[in-house]
Amino acid sequence: MDRKNRRFELRCSQSFLDVIDDWRREKDGIPSQGASIRKLAIRGVMVERFLDSIFRSSMEELEAAISSDPEKAEEIYIRWKVAAVQTLDRAALQELEARAAEKQKGPSRRDRDFG
């Protein structure tokens, strides 16, 4: 995978930027708009992958279990819940590691120049 940063231009509405800015204000250190959009995009991809993996593999099994074996349905539900928590824990850990790496690196020239 190419690790070089590449420029990417995004045109968006003011209402989109307002949503991003509202999210940024909730965070410590108020990340830049670019950093915020990158973080939210990665999180969105992670959530979509998680939902796809959970629901695709288990939906038919759950539907069959609900009608024939309620205890089996509850077991499937608990597996989903555990998987969700584990996925969110991994995402939180990755976020903490990324923040720690950013702090070690210090602010980028662009962040220093433009806040």
N, C-alpha and C positions, 0 to 999 in steps of 0.2 A: 504494500500500500504506500502511495506517495505521501510522505509526512510533511511536505512543504505546505505552508499556508498559501491559499489561493484566494484571489479577490472574487467576490460574488456580490452582484448588485441585486437589490430587492426593492421593488416599488410596492408601496402599500398605502392604504388609506390612513387618514388621521385617526380614525376610530381604532384601527389596529394598533397604531403606535400608542394611543391612550391606554389600551389594555396592557401593552408591554410596559409602559411607564408605571402604571399602577402596580404591576407585579414587581418591578424593580424596586419601588419604594418600600415594599414589604421586606426586602432582603437587607442583611447587614452589608454595609459598604456600598450600597447602590451600584450594582454592576452596570457596565455600559449597555447601550441598546443592543449592540452586536453580540456581546457576551450573553445577554439575556435571551436573545432569539436562538443562539446556538444551544444554550442549556435547555430551553423549552422544546426545541426540535428533537434533541437527543432523548429527552424524557418522553415525548410523544411517541417516538419510534419504539422505545422500550416498552411502553404501556401497550402499544398495538401488538407487538410480538408476544408479550405475555398473554394478552387476551386471546389472540389467535391460538397459541399453543394450548391454553387451558380449555377453551370452549370447543375447538375443533375435535380434540381427542376425547372429550368426555360428554358432549351433548347427547349423542345417541344413547350412550350408556346411562346417563341420568334419566332421560325420558323413559327408557325401558324400566329402570329401577323404580321410578315413582309409581308406575302403575302396578308393578308386580311385587316389589319388595321395598317398603318405606325405610327399613333400616339400612338397606344398601344405598338408597338415595341420600340418607343422612351422612353415611360414610363418604360418599362422593363429594358432598357439600363440604365436609370437613377437610378433605384433601385439597379442594379448591382454595379454601380459606388459608390453609397452611402454605400452599404454593404462593398465594398472593402476598402473604406476610414475608416469606423468604425472598421473593422478588423485590419487594419494596425495601427490605433490609439491605440487599445487595446494591440496589440503586443508591440508597442513602450512603453506604460505605464508599461507593465509587465517587459520589459527590464530595464527601469529606476528604478523600484522597486527592481529588482534583483541586479542591480549595487549598489543601496543605501544599501541594506542588506549586500552585500559583503564588502563595505567600512566600515560598522559598525563592521563587524566581524574581519576585518584586514586580512593580507595575511596568507595563510595556511603555515604550516611548510614546505611543499614541495616547495611552491612558494618562500619562503624565502631562502631555501637551494639551489634551482636550477634555480631560476629566471624565 
